[in-house]
């Protein structure tokens, strides 16, 4: 199912490509990657709609294909809970025939024939739901994909809660503590510090006297300095009255510390003209670390460190779109480890994890830095390359040989092989779903040909 446009930037806006709905009343929290998760769920399950709901007023995110049937769109927009939060895993292939949904379907969702929902989060406070207007039988692959996405949503939610708790604790501290516990700075319109409170010793290791008479930009991180300079120009020109900015400042020991600076412009009590500023500065390093961790979890596989299925899907969309515009060829390698299941079954998951981590490192080493290599899940890997067709066989042979090398494990060695299916734009497809399907079919032929080899999709008659 092709998408007509990009995913909405947030669930409070609409884009030409997809509908974005937030009917939770609590606004969209940007640290939750739920809009992207809904879109990926819709694409991976090949359905026209996917939704994530949280309990209370925490929010609802819904992604609907732009070309979906109007009756179906109306049903999705108006139907109440699908199903109630806290309900265990549900796969309803036909809501009109299932006794649990027949009355609901008749009254609220006549355009919805298929519904699958899985809970996630502490106390099952959230659920991920996919919906369609046609019958849909339950499959192991569909259940596996829905379960994996729910696990990712669970991780994102828990990290978001931890980040929000950190922010709330910080807010409570600001309310309960005296202002002097933060570093208070008084400066003039030129950005020169006139006063620095003693708490700067704990914050950045300086004595107040070392910073008075200096400008903050002198110890700002080079990457943050341009934006900070523009910010201070706004202060100097009295265009900034009250503002908050985050930037990294250098500790006296050389380390970089993330700071949140809350600034208020001050005015001459007689003339009313701006005469400087007061800023309260605090360390927000822990919160920034949590935000970075959340971002990483949403995009990378925790076992191998490779981009995960979601990140790969985004890279594939970007690569195919760029290929359509520039007419360059993009090659998709769909890879599967041979004999991996036997290792997992006989030696356990510890040995399997070692194999996956080793193979991921070898794939990364054997490919160029500009190539994208990802783990889709299990023992499936993918890679995106921009090379001529004449060079792809050599690369595939190198990958097969690299994975075929013995893998040290405790007092023995393990052995796996690599089968590769290769599809190229534009001849094998110029959209993500068609290119991925072509590579998958080529991989199937490589497996049928004896494994530990590779096949091109366009060489269908060669086997």
Residue pairs with C-beta under 8 A, 6 or more apart in sequence:
1 43
1 46
1 47
1 48
1 65
1 433
2 431
2 433
3 17
3 18
3 43
3 65
3 66
4 16
4 17
4 66
4 67
5 15
5 16
5 17
5 18
5 66
6 15
6 17
6 18
7 15
7 17
7 18
7 20
7 35
7 36
7 39
7 63
8 14
8 15
8 17
8 18
8 19
8 20
8 35
8 63
9 15
9 20
9 35
10 20
10 22
10 28
10 30
10 35
11 20
11 21
11 22
11 28
11 34
11 35
11 59
11 60
11 61
11 62
12 20
12 22
12 27
12 28
13 20
14 20
16 66
17 66
18 39
18 63
18 64
18 65
18 66
19 62
19 63
19 64
19 66
19 73
20 35
20 61
20 62
20 63
21 60
21 61
21 62
21 64
21 77
22 28
22 59
22 60
22 61
23 60
23 62
24 53
24 54
24 57
24 58
24 59
24 60
25 57
25 59
26 56
26 57
26 58
26 59
27 59
28 35
28 59
28 61
29 59
29 160
29 164
31 159
31 160
31 163
31 164
31 291
31 294
32 59
32 156
32 157
32 160
33 156
33 294
33 298
33 310
34 52
34 59
34 61
34 153
34 156
35 61
35 63
36 298
36 310
36 314
37 52
37 61
37 128
37 149
37 152
37 153
37 156
37 310
38 50
38 51
38 52
38 61
38 62
38 63
39 50
39 63
40 149
40 309
40 310
40 313
41 47
41 50
41 63
41 128
41 130
41 145
41 146
41 149
42 48
42 49
42 50
42 63
42 65
42 130
43 313
43 432
43 433
44 145
44 149
44 309
44 313
45 116
45 130
45 142
45 145
45 146
47 114
47 130
47 131
47 132
47 136
48 64
48 65
48 67
48 68
48 69
48 72
48 131
48 132
48 133
49 62
49 63
49 64
49 65
49 68
49 72
49 73
49 76
49 130
49 131
49 132
50 62
50 63
50 128
50 129
50 130
50 131
51 60
51 61
51 62
51 63
51 76
51 82
51 128
51 129
51 130
51 131
52 60
52 61
52 62
52 126
52 127
52 128
52 129
52 153
53 59
53 60
53 61
53 81
53 85
53 126
53 127
53 129
54 60
54 121
54 125
54 126
54 157
55 85
55 125
55 126
58 125
62 76
64 73
64 76
68 76
68 133
69 111
69 133
71 110
71 111
71 133
72 111
72 112
72 131
72 132
72 133
73 111
74 111
75 108
75 109
75 110
75 111
75 112
76 109
76 111
76 112
76 131
78 108
79 104
79 108
79 109
79 112
80 108
82 109
82 112
82 115
82 117
82 129
82 131
83 90
83 100
83 101
83 115
83 117
83 127
85 119
85 124
85 125
85 126
85 127
86 119
86 123
86 124
86 125
87 117
87 119
87 124
87 127
88 119
89 117
89 118
89 119
89 143
90 115
90 116
90 117
90 118
91 116
91 138
91 142
91 143
92 98
92 100
92 101
92 114
92 115
92 116
93 114
93 135
93 136
93 137
93 138
94 113
94 114
94 135
95 101
95 102
95 104
95 105
95 109
95 112
95 113
95 114
95 115
96 102
96 105
96 106
96 113
101 115
105 112
105 113
111 133
112 131
112 132
112 133
113 132
113 133
113 134
113 135
113 136
114 130
114 131
114 132
114 133
114 134
114 135
114 136
115 129
115 130
115 131
116 129
116 130
116 136
116 138
116 142
116 146
117 127
117 128
117 129
117 130
118 127
118 128
118 129
118 146
118 147
118 150
119 126
119 127
119 150
120 126
120 127
120 128
120 150
120 151
120 153
120 154
120 157
121 153
121 154
121 157
121 158
122 157
122 158
122 161
125 157
126 153
126 154
126 157
128 146
128 149
128 150
128 153
130 146
136 142
144 377
148 309
148 377
152 297
152 298
152 308
152 310
155 297
156 294
156 297
156 298
159 290
159 293
159 294
159 297
160 294
162 290
163 287
163 290
163 291
163 294
166 286
166 287
166 290
167 287
170 282
170 284
170 287
173 181
174 182
174 282
179 280
180 197
180 199
181 199
182 197
182 199
182 280
182 281
182 282
183 196
183 197
183 199
183 200
183 203
183 204
183 280
183 281
183 282
184 195
184 196
184 197
184 199
184 278
184 279
184 280
184 281
185 193
185 195
185 196
185 197
185 216
185 278
185 279
185 280
185 281
186 193
186 194
186 195
186 276
186 277
186 278
187 193
187 194
187 216
187 276
187 277
187 279
188 194
188 275
188 276
189 235
189 236
189 238
189 274
189 275
189 276
189 277
190 215
190 236
191 215
191 216
191 217
191 232
191 235
191 236
192 213
192 214
192 215
193 211
193 212
193 213
193 214
193 215
193 216
194 212
194 276
195 208
195 212
196 206
196 208
196 211
196 212
197 208
198 208
200 206
200 207
200 208
200 211
201 207
201 208
203 257
203 259
203 281
203 282
203 283
204 219
204 249
204 250
204 251
204 252
204 257
205 251
205 252
205 253
206 252
216 228
216 232
216 249
217 225
217 228
217 229
217 232
219 249
219 250
220 228
220 247
220 248
220 249
220 250
221 247
221 248
221 249
221 250
221 256
223 248
224 247
224 248
227 245
227 247
228 245
228 247
231 240
231 243
231 245
234 240
234 243
235 263
235 265
235 277
238 265
238 274
240 263
240 265
241 264
241 265
242 263
242 264
242 265
243 262
243 263
244 260
244 261
244 262
244 263
245 260
245 261
245 263
246 258
246 259
246 260
246 261
246 284
246 288
247 258
247 259
247 261
248 256
248 257
248 258
248 259
249 256
249 257
249 259
250 256
250 257
251 257
257 283
257 285
258 283
258 284
258 285
258 287
258 288
259 281
259 282
259 283
259 284
260 281
260 282
260 284
261 279
261 280
261 281
262 279
262 280
262 281
263 277
263 278
263 279
264 277
264 278
264 279
265 274
265 276
265 277
266 274
266 275
266 276
266 277
266 278
267 273
267 274
267 275
268 274
268 275
298 310
299 307
299 308
299 310
299 311
300 306
300 307
300 308
300 311
301 307
301 308
301 374
301 375
303 353
303 356
303 357
303 375
304 356
304 357
304 360
304 361
304 375
305 360
306 360
306 364
306 373
306 374
306 375
306 381
307 315
307 372
307 373
307 374
307 375
308 374
308 375
308 376
309 374
309 375
309 376
309 377
311 374
312 372
312 374
312 376
312 382
313 432
315 372
315 374
315 384
316 332
316 384
316 432
316 435
316 436
317 432
319 330
319 372
319 384
319 386
320 330
320 425
320 430
320 431
320 432
320 435
322 328
322 330
323 329
323 330
323 425
323 426
323 430
324 425
324 426
324 430
327 426
328 386
329 386
329 387
329 388
329 389
329 424
329 425
329 426
330 384
330 385
330 386
330 424
330 425
330 435
331 384
331 385
331 386
331 387
331 389
331 392
331 422
331 423
331 424
331 425
332 382
332 383
332 384
332 422
332 423
332 424
332 435
332 436
332 438
332 439
333 382
333 383
333 384
333 385
333 396
333 399
333 420
333 421
333 422
333 439
334 380
334 382
334 420
334 421
334 422
334 423
334 436
334 439
334 440
334 442
334 443
335 363
335 380
335 381
335 382
335 383
335 399
335 418
335 419
335 420
335 421
335 443
336 379
336 380
336 381
336 418
336 419
336 443
336 447
337 355
337 356
337 359
337 379
337 381
337 403
337 416
337 417
337 418
338 416
338 417
338 418
338 419
338 447
338 451
338 452
339 415
339 416
339 417
340 352
340 355
340 356
340 379
340 416
341 379
343 351
343 352
343 355
343 414
343 416
344 351
344 352
347 409
347 414
351 409
351 414
354 407
354 409
354 414
355 407
355 409
355 414
355 416
356 375
356 379
358 407
359 381
359 403
359 407
359 416
359 418
360 373
360 375
360 381
362 402
362 403
362 405
363 373
363 381
363 383
363 399
363 402
363 403
364 373
365 402
366 395
366 398
366 399
366 402
367 373
367 383
367 385
367 395
367 399
368 385
370 386
371 383
371 384
371 385
371 386
372 383
372 384
373 381
373 382
373 383
374 381
374 382
374 383
375 381
376 382
382 439
385 392
385 395
387 395
389 424
392 422
392 424
392 456
393 454
396 420
396 422
396 454
397 454
399 418
399 420
400 417
400 418
400 420
400 452
400 453
400 454
403 416
403 417
403 418
404 415
404 416
404 417
404 418
404 452
406 413
406 414
406 415
407 413
407 414
407 415
407 416
417 451
417 452
418 452
419 443
419 446
419 447
419 451
419 452
419 453
419 454
420 442
420 443
420 446
420 453
420 454
420 455
421 438
421 439
421 440
421 441
421 442
421 443
421 444
421 445
421 446
421 454
421 455
421 457
422 439
422 442
422 454
422 455
422 456
422 457
423 429
423 435
423 436
423 438
423 439
423 442
423 456
423 457
424 456
424 457
424 458
425 435
427 458
428 434
428 435
428 438
428 439
428 457
428 458
429 435
429 436
429 437
429 438
438 457
439 457
441 457
442 454
442 455
442 456
442 457
443 455
445 455
445 460
445 463
446 453
446 454
446 455
448 463
449 455
449 463
455 462
455 463
